[in-house]
Amino acid sequence: MQHKFLWLIYMGLALGACSDKLGELEDPAFDVKVTKTTFKVNEPVVFTITGVQDNISLYSGEGFNDYQYKDGRKVVITGKGATLDFSTQLAGTGTQTGQVSIWLSDNYNGKDDFASVKAATWTEITSSFTLATTTTNVASSKLDISTWIDAEKPVYLGFKYITKPQAVNGLARIWWIQNMMVRSKAPFIGTQELLIANQENIGFRTINQYPVDAPAQNTIIASRLTLLGNKYKDPNDSIFNPNYSIYNPLNPIYIPGSPTYQPAARVPVFVPYDPASPFNDPLTETWVISRPLQGDTVSLGPDRAISVKGINTDAVEEYIYTYKTPGNYKVYFIAYNHNKEETKTVVKQLDLTITP
């Protein structure tokens, strides 16, 4: 009984101590000094650190490590111009040629219907690029589109894909569009280009001439745009034979316990070939169009600090940093103390001059 009583007292004291700790978070004790404020390129800058703190981070003042952009960096690119480039590659067994062309429009309304696409004025720029003719990936070369990129009026990039009747012109060919880049001509920030759009965020979407009856077989993923025409309905295709095994409910792929059982397989409904349908082998026009592209600002996200000390590391008494480029730098050290409820911060700022 006495042991139990002592244990309860101990637990009460411990919980009380934890509550006090949570409720009395102190500001970090923190200071940073240097022996001088002018250094040469590649000369080690020794920062002397004193105090007790949980974490320390550093903004050196260099590109993408600048305290003033800790909440986000937006670069104004109005009037700086832009370029467009990408790469293309052919795949599959199709034999049609001349299917793909590239266009720009500054009066497309952005709606995802074919009538809106056709109502817009489009300027063809295909001849400005080198396009693939084989399965080898080919860089397009860069096209200056500065006259199209505007801070106020968006421009749309479109790929038009024509599928000719495949019974007499051969099967449609697969086209891969990759490495898409719309780059501002504004100077780099550090070593980073200012991208207006790239393959991942350019926002391509497909707009079909016949979205229900003869849609294209395009796919769009972050790394690649795949262009492929509508499916050719060949009357000799097995799908139009009612005796085709996929229509047989006794096919082993539908029977649990069979070595070839496919749990997701379902017996399809047989639809006979309709020789009178205009959509068996039509001439189709399919577009893949980007999001609106504008040349006003580029968001580069927040600048990230360099970790100097973590909560589980020993105290840091000095930190050495080396600058590679001459200039005047505003250096920020941030010390943090934190618990589950709050964070307390102390910021120290130093001005440094780096000479050649």
C-alpha positions as CSV (number, residue, x, y, z in Angstrom):
1,M,0.0,0.0,0.0
2,Q,2.8,2.4,0.9
3,H,4.6,1.7,-2.4
4,K,1.3,2.4,-4.3
5,F,0.9,5.7,-2.4
6,L,4.5,6.8,-3.2
7,W,4.0,5.8,-6.9
8,L,0.9,8.0,-7.1
9,I,2.8,10.9,-5.6
10,Y,5.6,10.4,-8.1
11,M,3.3,10.3,-11.1
12,G,1.5,13.4,-9.9
13,L,4.8,15.3,-9.6
14,A,5.9,14.1,-13.0
15,L,2.6,15.2,-14.7
16,G,2.8,18.5,-12.9
17,A,6.3,19.0,-14.2
18,C,5.2,18.2,-17.7
19,S,2.3,20.6,-17.5
20,D,4.6,23.3,-16.2
21,K,7.0,22.7,-19.1
22,L,4.2,22.9,-21.7
23,G,2.9,26.1,-20.1
24,E,6.2,27.9,-19.6
25,L,8.0,27.6,-22.9
26,E,10.9,30.0,-22.9
27,D,12.4,32.1,-25.7
28,P,15.6,30.6,-27.0
29,A,18.8,32.0,-25.5
30,F,20.6,32.8,-28.7
31,D,23.3,35.0,-30.3
32,V,25.5,34.9,-33.4
33,K,28.6,36.9,-34.1
34,V,31.4,37.1,-36.7
35,T,34.9,38.6,-36.2
36,K,34.6,40.7,-39.3
37,T,31.9,41.4,-42.0
38,T,34.0,41.3,-45.2
39,F,35.2,38.0,-46.6
40,K,36.6,36.8,-49.9
41,V,35.0,34.3,-52.2
42,N,35.7,30.8,-50.9
43,E,37.0,32.1,-47.6
44,P,35.3,30.3,-44.7
45,V,32.9,32.5,-42.7
46,V,32.9,31.4,-39.1
47,F,29.8,32.2,-37.2
48,T,30.1,31.9,-33.4
49,I,26.9,30.8,-31.7
50,T,26.0,31.1,-28.0
51,G,23.0,30.2,-25.9
52,V,20.7,27.2,-25.5
53,Q,18.0,26.4,-28.1
54,D,16.2,23.4,-29.7
55,N,16.8,24.2,-33.4
56,I,18.8,26.6,-35.5
57,S,18.4,27.3,-39.2
58,L,20.2,29.6,-41.6
59,Y,19.3,31.8,-44.6
60,S,22.6,32.7,-46.3
61,G,21.0,35.5,-48.4
62,E,21.9,33.6,-51.6
63,G,19.4,32.7,-54.3
64,F,16.7,30.3,-53.0
65,N,18.1,30.7,-49.5
66,D,16.9,34.2,-48.9
67,Y,14.9,35.0,-45.7
68,Q,12.7,37.6,-47.5
69,Y,11.3,34.8,-49.6
70,K,10.6,32.3,-46.8
71,D,6.9,32.6,-47.4
72,G,7.1,32.3,-51.2
73,R,9.0,33.7,-54.1
74,K,7.2,35.3,-57.1
75,V,9.2,36.7,-60.0
76,V,7.7,39.3,-62.3
77,I,8.4,38.3,-65.9
78,T,6.2,40.8,-67.7
79,G,7.8,41.8,-71.0
80,K,10.7,39.4,-70.6
81,G,9.6,37.1,-73.4
82,A,9.4,33.3,-73.5
83,T,10.4,30.2,-75.5
84,L,8.7,26.9,-76.2
85,D,10.3,23.5,-76.7
86,F,9.5,19.8,-76.3
87,S,10.4,16.4,-77.7
88,T,8.5,13.9,-79.8
89,Q,8.7,10.2,-80.5
90,L,6.7,7.7,-82.6
91,A,5.5,4.3,-81.3
92,G,3.2,1.5,-82.3
93,T,2.5,-0.1,-85.7
94,G,0.5,2.6,-87.3
95,T,1.6,4.0,-90.6
96,Q,-0.3,7.3,-91.1
97,T,1.8,10.4,-91.6
98,G,1.2,14.1,-91.2
99,Q,-1.2,13.6,-88.3
100,V,0.1,16.1,-85.8
101,S,0.4,19.9,-85.9
102,I,1.1,22.6,-83.3
103,W,-1.0,25.7,-82.8
104,L,-1.3,28.9,-80.6
105,S,-4.5,30.9,-79.9
106,D,-5.1,34.0,-77.8
107,N,-8.9,34.1,-78.2
108,Y,-9.9,30.5,-77.3
109,N,-12.5,30.6,-74.6
110,G,-11.0,27.7,-72.7
111,K,-14.2,25.6,-72.8
112,D,-13.8,21.8,-73.3
113,D,-16.1,21.4,-76.3
114,F,-15.2,21.0,-79.9
115,A,-17.3,23.9,-81.1
116,S,-15.3,26.3,-78.8
117,V,-12.0,25.0,-80.3
118,K,-13.2,25.6,-83.8
119,A,-14.6,29.0,-83.0
120,A,-11.2,30.2,-81.9
121,T,-8.5,31.7,-84.2
122,W,-5.4,29.4,-84.2
123,T,-2.0,30.1,-85.7
124,E,0.0,27.1,-86.8
125,I,3.6,26.9,-85.7
126,T,4.4,23.4,-86.7
127,S,7.1,24.3,-89.2
128,S,9.2,26.0,-86.5
129,F,9.9,22.6,-84.9
130,T,11.7,19.4,-85.7
131,L,9.4,16.5,-85.2
132,A,10.1,12.8,-84.9
133,T,9.8,10.5,-87.9
134,T,10.8,7.3,-86.2
135,T,10.9,5.7,-82.7
136,T,13.9,7.9,-81.8
137,N,13.2,10.7,-79.4
138,V,13.8,14.0,-81.1
139,A,14.2,17.5,-79.5
140,S,12.0,20.1,-81.2
141,S,14.4,23.0,-80.9
142,K,13.3,26.2,-79.1
143,L,10.8,28.7,-80.6
144,D,10.6,32.3,-79.4
145,I,7.0,32.9,-78.5
146,S,7.6,36.3,-76.9
147,T,5.0,38.1,-79.0
148,W,2.4,35.6,-77.7
149,I,3.1,35.7,-74.0
150,D,1.3,38.6,-72.4
151,A,0.7,39.6,-68.8
152,E,-3.0,40.4,-69.4
153,K,-4.1,38.1,-72.2
154,P,-3.6,34.3,-72.0
155,V,-2.3,32.1,-74.9
156,Y,-3.2,28.5,-75.4
157,L,-1.0,25.8,-76.8
158,G,-2.8,23.2,-78.9
159,F,-1.7,19.9,-80.5
160,K,-4.1,18.9,-83.3
161,Y,-4.2,15.2,-84.3
162,I,-6.0,14.1,-87.5
163,T,-7.0,10.5,-88.0
164,K,-7.8,9.6,-91.6
165,P,-10.0,6.6,-92.4
166,Q,-7.8,3.7,-91.4
167,A,-9.1,1.1,-93.8
168,V,-7.5,2.9,-96.7
169,N,-4.8,5.0,-95.0
170,G,-3.3,2.6,-92.5
171,L,-3.7,2.6,-88.8
172,A,-3.3,5.8,-86.8
173,R,0.2,6.3,-85.4
174,I,1.1,6.8,-81.7
175,W,2.8,10.1,-80.9
176,W,4.6,10.8,-77.6
177,I,5.0,14.4,-76.6
178,Q,7.6,14.8,-73.7
179,N,9.9,17.3,-72.0
180,M,7.5,20.2,-72.6
181,M,8.9,23.5,-71.4
182,V,7.6,27.1,-71.7
183,R,10.5,29.2,-70.3
184,S,10.7,32.8,-69.5
185,K,13.7,34.6,-71.1
186,A,14.1,36.5,-67.8
187,P,17.5,35.9,-66.1
188,F,17.9,32.8,-64.0
189,I,17.5,33.0,-60.2
190,G,20.7,31.3,-59.1
191,T,20.9,28.4,-61.4
192,Q,17.2,27.9,-61.8
193,E,15.3,28.7,-65.0
194,L,12.0,30.6,-64.7
195,L,9.5,28.1,-66.0
196,I,6.1,29.4,-67.1
197,A,4.9,25.8,-67.6
198,N,6.4,22.3,-68.0
199,Q,5.1,18.8,-68.9
200,E,3.7,18.2,-65.5
201,N,1.8,21.4,-64.9
202,I,0.9,22.6,-68.4
203,G,-2.6,21.2,-67.9
204,F,-3.2,19.4,-71.1
205,R,-6.7,18.0,-71.7
206,T,-8.2,16.2,-74.7
207,I,-11.1,17.7,-76.7
208,N,-12.7,15.2,-79.2
209,Q,-14.7,15.9,-82.3
210,Y,-16.8,12.9,-81.6
211,P,-16.5,12.3,-77.8
212,V,-19.1,9.6,-77.6
213,D,-19.0,7.8,-80.9
214,A,-15.3,8.1,-81.9
215,P,-13.1,9.4,-79.1
216,A,-9.3,9.5,-79.4
217,Q,-7.3,7.0,-77.3
218,N,-5.1,9.7,-75.8
219,T,-3.5,9.4,-72.4
220,I,-2.0,12.3,-70.4
221,I,0.3,11.7,-67.5
222,A,2.8,13.9,-65.7
223,S,5.7,12.9,-67.8
224,R,4.1,12.3,-71.2
225,L,1.3,13.1,-73.6
226,T,0.3,10.2,-75.8
227,L,-1.7,10.9,-78.9
228,L,-3.5,8.1,-80.7
229,G,-6.6,8.3,-82.9
230,N,-10.0,6.8,-82.5
231,K,-10.4,3.0,-82.6
232,Y,-11.0,1.6,-86.1
233,K,-14.0,-0.7,-86.1
234,D,-12.8,-3.5,-88.4
235,P,-15.7,-5.9,-89.3
236,N,-13.2,-8.8,-89.2
237,D,-12.3,-8.0,-85.6
238,S,-13.0,-10.8,-83.2
239,I,-15.1,-8.5,-81.1
240,F,-17.8,-8.6,-83.8
241,N,-17.9,-12.4,-83.8
242,P,-20.7,-13.7,-81.4
243,N,-18.8,-16.9,-80.9
244,Y,-15.7,-15.1,-79.6
245,S,-14.7,-16.7,-76.3
246,I,-15.1,-13.5,-74.3
247,Y,-18.8,-13.8,-74.8
248,N,-19.0,-17.3,-73.4
249,P,-20.0,-17.3,-69.7
250,L,-18.3,-20.7,-69.3
251,N,-14.9,-19.2,-70.3
252,P,-12.5,-20.2,-67.5
253,I,-11.5,-16.5,-67.0
254,Y,-15.0,-16.0,-65.5
255,I,-15.0,-19.2,-63.3
256,P,-13.6,-18.9,-59.7
257,G,-11.1,-21.7,-59.0
258,S,-10.0,-21.9,-62.7
259,P,-6.2,-21.5,-63.3
260,T,-7.0,-18.6,-65.6
261,Y,-9.7,-17.0,-63.5
262,Q,-9.7,-13.2,-63.6
263,P,-11.7,-11.7,-60.7
264,A,-12.3,-8.4,-62.6
265,A,-13.4,-10.0,-65.8
266,R,-17.1,-9.6,-66.8
267,V,-19.0,-11.1,-69.7
268,P,-19.4,-8.2,-72.2
269,V,-22.6,-7.5,-74.0
270,F,-22.3,-8.5,-77.7
271,V,-22.8,-5.5,-80.0
272,P,-22.9,-6.6,-83.7
273,Y,-21.0,-4.7,-86.4
274,D,-23.2,-2.0,-87.9
275,P,-22.1,-1.5,-91.5
276,A,-24.2,1.7,-91.8
277,S,-22.5,3.5,-88.9
278,P,-20.6,6.6,-89.9
279,F,-18.3,6.1,-86.9
280,N,-16.8,2.7,-87.9
281,D,-13.9,4.4,-89.6
282,P,-14.4,8.2,-89.6
283,L,-12.1,11.1,-90.4
284,T,-11.6,12.7,-87.0
285,E,-9.9,15.8,-85.5
286,T,-8.8,15.7,-81.9
287,W,-7.2,18.5,-79.9
288,V,-5.0,18.5,-76.8
289,I,-4.9,22.0,-75.3
290,S,-2.9,23.5,-72.5
291,R,-4.1,25.6,-69.6
292,P,-3.9,29.4,-70.3
293,L,-0.3,30.5,-70.3
294,Q,0.5,34.1,-69.1
295,G,3.7,36.0,-68.8
296,D,3.1,38.0,-65.7
297,T,4.7,36.2,-62.7
298,V,6.3,32.9,-62.0
299,S,5.9,31.3,-58.6
300,L,9.0,29.5,-57.3
301,G,7.6,28.5,-53.9
302,P,9.3,29.4,-50.6
303,D,13.0,29.6,-50.1
304,R,14.2,26.9,-47.8
305,A,16.5,27.4,-44.8
306,I,19.7,25.3,-44.1
307,S,19.5,23.3,-40.9
308,V,22.3,24.1,-38.5
309,K,21.1,22.3,-35.4
310,G,18.2,19.9,-34.7
311,I,16.5,19.2,-31.4
312,N,18.3,15.9,-31.0
313,T,21.8,17.2,-31.8
314,D,24.4,18.6,-29.5
315,A,24.9,22.3,-28.9
316,V,26.5,24.1,-31.8
317,E,29.2,26.6,-30.9
318,E,30.3,27.6,-34.4
319,Y,29.1,27.2,-37.9
320,I,31.2,27.6,-41.0
321,Y,29.8,28.7,-44.4
322,T,31.5,29.6,-47.7
323,Y,30.2,31.9,-50.3
324,K,31.0,31.3,-54.0
325,T,29.8,34.6,-55.5
326,P,30.7,38.2,-54.6
327,G,28.0,40.4,-53.3
328,N,26.3,41.9,-50.3
329,Y,24.3,39.3,-48.3
330,K,21.8,39.6,-45.5
331,V,22.3,36.6,-43.3
332,Y,19.5,35.3,-41.0
333,F,19.9,32.8,-38.2
334,I,16.6,31.6,-36.6
335,A,16.6,29.7,-33.3
336,Y,13.5,27.8,-32.2
337,N,12.2,26.4,-29.0
338,H,9.0,24.4,-29.3
339,N,6.6,22.0,-27.7
340,K,3.2,20.5,-28.8
341,E,1.4,23.8,-28.1
342,E,3.6,26.5,-29.4
343,T,6.9,27.7,-30.9
344,K,9.1,30.6,-29.8
345,T,11.6,32.1,-32.2
346,V,14.6,34.4,-32.0
347,V,16.0,35.9,-35.2
348,K,19.5,37.3,-35.6
349,Q,20.5,39.2,-38.8
350,L,24.0,40.0,-40.0
351,D,25.2,41.9,-43.1
352,L,28.2,40.4,-44.9
353,T,30.2,41.6,-47.9
354,I,31.8,39.0,-50.1
355,T,34.6,40.3,-52.4
356,P,36.3,38.6,-55.4
